[in-house]
Amino acid sequence: MSEWNRSGDSQFSFGNTYSAPQVAVQKRKRRPLRALGIALFALTAALIGGVVGSTAFTLSYLSVSQPAPVVVNDTEQVNWVTGAASNAAPSVVTLAVESADGSGSGSGVALTEDGYVLTNAHVVTLGGLTQNPSITVQLWDGAVYPAKLIGYDSVYDLAVVKVQVAGLKPISFADSDQLNVGENVVAIGAPLGLASTVTEGIISALNRTIQVASAEVSENPGLQFWNGTGNAPISLQVIQTDAAINPGNSGGALVNSQGELIGINVAIATAGNGESGSIGVGFAIPSNTAFRIAQEIMDTGAATHGLLGAMVRDNTVEDSTFSTGAFVEKLTAGGAAEAAGVLPGDVVVKFAGQNVTSASDLTAMVRAEPAGASVEIEVIRDGARKTFQVKLGDASDLR
């Protein structure tokens, strides 16, 4: 058995989460994880308020684009980028997705030798258009194989597919909790269908929260989807990087100088003119979060997410748009927050040791945790700081 390596809005209700659908939910033999590390990949998704859209690219273009190997003509001129790319590129694949509703492409990273690959949910669902895609995967050496969807998680826009091939090189994961702003990174993927493209940059910010449109497919009632008619926002905690990320990089790898995964690329910001392209502001789902969700999808076909049981809004400074925490407006009776001692009127300023500056921050942090996780939160009540231990509920209970 193969192992994989591990080295918006002013108000948001936790009672109205965008839960992951149960895709292919059957029990599988547990696949153990070996600690080595984790990395980042940036998704090119649609962001609320000026961050754009789909990573789809025509299959006709993809079909004529052969992956380029990491070419080294002068070994005396090799630098850290060459080394990182050489280590990670064989673990990065290109996905072609087709359905009756359209087609597109994206990137992915190999998790196991026997074919499990991690990518974005919006890649395999064509941005929420399909739940039954036809998927093929092209390896970095140009070989093409069919793949099937194991499951996807619309809360953190991640998915796992199984390629019908053995002998993949699993990506090595780095610990995204140990990253530093300014650290060198490399993004590897297939922007605009150009497989094995390498771009270099730094970590621009950590613990950034963004809002993106849900990759939920339209079969789920009660939600709007990013299909041009409405965007159901979800909050993601991400790594920000200035490494060039473009449509097609979605699901690909953001790696450190050793070629270890620190994140999965998920979104880019634009200058606001409606055109999609890199302006040096890209975002990736941290490897620790991606690792946990990928493992749960491999085990059961779906991932779990924490539930705080509180309706919160931004705690804005008077006569300002700045927020200094998440203001608790209402609690769910019997929910995790109420059971821990949180009260309406409290302002949450820390969650699991991380600063909370807005309602979307808290939302993203809670959803990054698995159901049942025990975390510490810090609130301000009547000018005094209080700390509570909270056992999170299960967001799937809201379905």
C-alpha positions in Angstrom: 0.0 0.0 0.0 1.4 3.3 -1.0 1.9 6.1 1.4 2.0 9.8 0.7 4.6 12.1 2.2 4.1 14.9 4.7 7.3 16.7 5.6 -16.9 40.3 2.3 -19.8 40.7 3.9 -20.1 42.5 7.3 -22.1 39.6 8.6 -21.8 35.9 8.2 -23.9 33.2 9.8 -22.2 30.0 10.9 -25.7 28.5 10.7 -25.7 28.9 7.0 -22.5 27.2 5.8 -21.8 25.9 2.4 -21.3 22.2 3.2 -19.5 19.7 1.1 -21.6 17.3 -0.8 -21.2 13.6 -0.1 -19.6 12.5 -3.4 -18.7 8.8 -3.8 -19.1 8.4 0.0 -18.1 4.8 0.6 -15.7 3.6 3.2 -12.2 2.8 2.0 -9.3 1.1 3.6 -7.4 3.8 5.6 -4.2 5.0 3.9 -1.6 6.0 6.5 0.3 9.2 6.3 4.1 9.6 6.8 5.2 12.9 8.2 7.6 14.8 6.0 6.1 18.3 5.3 3.4 20.3 3.4 3.1 23.0 0.6 0.9 25.4 -1.2 -1.0 25.4 -4.5 -2.9 28.4 -5.8 -6.3 28.1 -7.3 -7.6 30.6 -9.9 -11.1 30.9 -8.7 -13.6 33.8 -8.6 -13.2 36.1 -5.7 -15.9 38.4 -4.3 -15.1 42.0 -5.0 -12.6 42.1 -7.8 -10.9 38.7 -7.8 -11.7 36.7 -10.8 -12.7 33.5 -12.2 -12.6 30.3 -13.9 -9.5 28.3 -14.7 -11.1 26.6 -17.6 -9.1 26.3 -20.8 -9.9 24.7 -24.1 -9.1 21.0 -24.5 -8.0 21.6 -28.1 -5.2 23.8 -26.8 -4.3 21.3 -24.1 -4.1 18.5 -26.6 -1.3 20.1 -28.5 0.7 21.2 -25.4 3.3 18.7 -24.3 4.7 18.9 -20.8 8.1 20.5 -20.8 10.7 18.7 -18.6 12.9 20.7 -16.3 15.8 21.4 -18.7 19.3 21.8 -17.4 21.9 22.7 -20.0 24.5 24.2 -17.8 24.9 22.5 -14.4 27.2 25.3 -13.2 24.4 27.8 -13.5 21.7 25.7 -11.6 20.0 27.7 -8.9 17.5 27.0 -6.1 14.5 27.4 -8.4 15.9 24.7 -10.7 16.5 22.4 -7.8 13.0 22.9 -6.3 11.3 22.5 -9.7 13.3 19.4 -10.5 12.2 17.8 -7.2 8.6 18.7 -7.4 7.7 18.8 -11.2 7.4 15.0 -11.6 4.6 15.1 -9.0 2.6 17.8 -10.8 0.0 16.8 -13.4 -2.4 18.5 -15.8 -6.1 17.6 -15.8 -8.5 17.8 -18.7 -12.2 17.8 -17.7 -15.2 17.3 -19.9 -19.0 17.1 -19.4 -22.1 17.8 -21.4 -22.0 21.3 -20.0 -18.5 22.2 -21.1 -14.8 21.5 -20.7 -11.7 22.8 -19.1 -8.3 22.1 -17.6 -6.3 22.6 -14.4 -3.4 21.2 -12.4 -3.0 18.7 -9.6 -0.4 17.0 -7.4 0.3 13.3 -6.9 -0.5 12.1 -3.4 0.4 8.4 -3.8 2.3 6.1 -6.1 -0.9 4.3 -7.0 -2.6 7.2 -8.6 -4.3 9.5 -6.0 -4.1 13.1 -7.1 -5.2 16.3 -5.3 -6.7 19.2 -7.2 -9.4 21.9 -6.8 -13.1 21.2 -6.6 -13.8 23.9 -9.2 -11.5 22.2 -11.6 -13.3 18.8 -11.5 -16.8 20.3 -11.4 -16.0 22.9 -14.1 -16.8 25.7 -11.7 -20.0 24.0 -10.3 -21.4 22.8 -13.7 -21.1 19.1 -13.2 -21.0 16.4 -10.6 -20.1 13.6 -13.1 -17.1 14.8 -15.1 -15.0 12.8 -17.6 -11.4 13.3 -16.4 -8.0 12.5 -18.1 -4.7 13.3 -16.6 -1.4 14.1 -18.3 1.8 13.3 -16.4 4.8 15.5 -16.7 6.4 13.1 -19.2 3.4 13.5 -21.6 1.7 10.2 -20.8 -2.1 10.4 -20.6 -4.4 8.3 -18.4 -8.1 8.2 -17.5 -9.1 9.2 -13.9 -12.2 9.0 -11.8 -13.5 11.5 -9.2 -13.1 10.1 -5.6 -14.7 13.1 -3.9 -14.6 16.8 -3.6 -15.0 19.4 -0.8 -16.8 22.6 -1.8 -16.0 24.3 1.6 -12.3 24.5 0.9 -12.4 23.9 -2.9 -10.4 20.7 -2.9 -10.9 17.4 -4.7 -9.2 14.0 -5.1 -9.1 12.0 -8.3 -7.7 8.5 -8.9 -5.6 8.1 -12.0 -5.5 4.6 -13.6 -1.7 4.3 -13.4 1.0 3.1 -10.9 4.4 4.6 -10.3 3.5 8.2 -9.6 6.0 10.3 -7.6 4.1 11.5 -4.5 4.7 15.2 -3.6 6.4 15.8 -0.3 4.4 18.0 2.1 6.0 20.7 4.3 4.5 22.0 7.5 2.6 25.2 6.5 2.5 26.3 10.2 6.3 26.9 10.0 6.3 29.2 7.0 7.8 32.7 7.0 6.8 35.8 5.1 9.5 36.5 2.6 10.3 32.8 2.1 11.2 31.8 -1.4 8.5 29.8 -3.3 7.9 28.2 -6.7 4.5 27.7 -8.4 4.3 24.7 -10.7 1.3 24.0 -12.9 -0.3 24.4 -16.3 -1.3 28.1 -16.8 -3.2 28.5 -20.0 -2.6 24.8 -20.7 1.2 25.2 -20.7 2.1 22.2 -18.5 5.2 22.1 -16.3 5.4 25.9 -16.1 7.6 27.2 -13.3 7.3 30.6 -11.7 9.2 32.0 -8.8 8.4 34.4 -6.0 8.0 34.8 -2.2 5.4 34.4 0.5 3.8 37.8 0.6 1.5 37.2 3.5 0.3 34.4 5.8 -3.1 33.7 7.4 -4.8 35.8 4.8 -8.6 35.4 4.5 -10.3 35.7 1.1 -13.8 35.0 -0.1 -14.4 32.9 -3.2 -17.5 31.6 -4.9 -18.6 28.1 -4.0 -17.7 25.2 -6.3 -20.9 23.5 -5.2 -22.8 22.0 -8.2 -26.3 23.2 -8.9 -27.9 19.9 -7.8 -27.7 21.1 -4.2 -30.8 23.1 -3.4 -30.8 26.5 -1.7 -27.4 27.7 -3.0 -26.3 29.9 -5.8 -23.2 29.0 -7.8 -20.5 30.8 -9.6 -22.0 30.1 -13.1 -22.6 33.8 -13.9 -26.0 34.0 -12.2 -24.9 34.4 -8.6 -22.0 33.7 -6.2 -22.3 31.8 -3.0 -19.3 33.0 -1.0 -17.1 30.8 1.1 -14.2 32.0 3.2 -10.8 30.5 2.8 -7.6 31.0 4.9 -4.8 31.2 2.4 -1.1 32.0 1.7 -0.5 35.0 -0.4 2.3 34.9 -3.0 3.7 37.1 -5.7 4.7 34.0 -7.8 2.8 34.3 -11.1 -0.4 32.3 -11.1 -2.8 32.3 -14.0 -5.9 30.4 -15.1 -4.9 26.7 -15.4 -2.6 26.8 -12.3 -5.6 25.8 -10.2 -4.9 22.7 -8.1 -1.2 22.9 -8.9 1.7 23.1 -6.4 3.2 26.0 -4.5 6.5 24.6 -3.1 9.4 25.8 -0.9 13.0 26.0 -1.9 13.4 22.2 -1.3 10.5 21.4 -3.6 8.1 20.5 -0.8 4.5 21.4 -1.0 3.4 24.3 1.1 0.0 25.0 -0.6 -2.5 24.3 -3.4 -3.0 27.3 -5.7 -6.6 28.5 -5.5 -7.2 32.1 -6.6 -5.7 35.3 -8.1 -6.6 38.9 -7.7 -7.0 41.2 -10.7 -6.7 44.9 -11.3 -10.5 45.1 -11.6 -10.8 45.5 -15.4 -12.4 42.0 -15.8 -9.3 40.5 -17.4 -7.8 37.3 -15.9 -4.1 37.3 -15.4 -1.4 37.5 -12.8 -0.7 40.9 -11.1 1.5 39.4 -8.4 -1.3 38.7 -6.0 -2.1 35.0 -5.8 -3.4 32.7 -3.1 -2.9 29.1 -2.1 -4.6 26.8 0.4 -2.0 25.9 3.1 -0.6 22.4 2.9 -1.7 21.4 6.4 -5.3 22.1 5.5 -5.0 20.5 2.1 -3.4 17.4 3.7 -6.1 16.9 6.3 -8.9 17.3 3.7 -7.3 15.1 1.1 -6.8 12.3 3.7 -10.5 12.5 4.7 -11.6 12.4 1.1 -9.4 9.4 0.4 -10.8 7.6 3.4 -14.5 8.4 3.0 -15.1 10.4 -0.1 -15.8 13.6 1.8 -14.3 15.9 4.3 -15.5 17.3 7.7 -15.5 20.9 8.9 -15.9 22.5 12.3 -19.0 24.3 13.4 -18.8 27.0 16.1 -22.6 27.6 16.4 -22.5 31.4 16.3 -23.7 34.2 14.1 -21.0 36.8 13.8 -20.3 40.1 12.0 -17.2 42.3 11.7 -16.5 44.4 14.8 -15.9 47.6 12.8 -14.2 50.6 14.3 -16.5 53.6 14.5 -16.6 55.7 11.3 -14.2 53.3 9.7 -14.3 50.1 7.5 -11.6 48.6 9.7 -12.6 45.5 11.8 -10.9 44.5 15.0 -12.5 41.0 15.5 -15.7 39.0 15.0 -18.6 40.3 17.0 -20.9 37.5 18.3 -24.5 38.5 17.6 -26.3 35.2 18.2 -25.6 31.7 19.5 -27.0 28.4 18.4 -28.8 26.8 21.3 -26.7 23.9 22.5 -23.9 24.7 20.0 -20.2 24.6 20.6 -19.7 28.3 21.4 -22.6 28.4 23.9 -21.4 25.2 25.6 -17.9 26.7 26.0 -19.2 29.9 27.7 -19.2 32.4 24.8 -21.9 35.0 25.1 -23.6 37.3 22.6 -21.7 40.6 22.6 -18.3 39.0 22.9 -15.7 39.9 20.3 -13.6 36.9 19.2 -10.0 38.1 18.7 -8.1 34.8 18.6 -8.9 31.3 17.4 -6.4 28.4 17.8 -3.6 30.9 18.5 -4.3 33.0 15.4 -5.5 36.6 15.3 -9.1 37.1 14.2 -9.8 40.5 12.7 -13.1 39.9 10.9 -16.1 37.6 10.7 -14.7 36.0 7.5 -11.4 35.3 9.3 -13.2 33.3 12.0 -15.4 31.5 9.4 -12.3 30.4 7.5 -10.4 29.3 10.6 -13.4 27.3 11.9 -14.0 25.6 8.6 -10.3 24.7 8.3 -10.6 22.5 11.4 -12.2 19.1 11.3 -15.5 18.3 13.0 -15.0 17.6 16.7 -11.7 19.5 17.0 -10.9 21.1 20.4 -9.6 24.6 20.0 -8.9 27.6 22.2 -10.6 30.9 21.5 -10.0 34.3 23.0 -12.7 37.0 23.3 -13.0 40.5 24.6 -15.9 40.9 27.1 -16.6 44.2 28.8 -13.0 45.3 28.0 -11.4 42.2 29.5 -9.9 39.2 27.7 -11.3 35.8 28.4 -10.2 32.4 27.0 -12.4 29.4 26.3 -11.8 25.8 25.2 -14.3 24.9 22.5 -15.1 21.5 21.0 -16.4 22.3 17.5 -19.5 20.7 16.1 -20.0 19.2 12.7 -20.9 21.6 9.8 -22.5 18.7 8.0 -25.3 18.8 10.6 -26.6 21.9 8.9 -27.5 20.0 5.8 
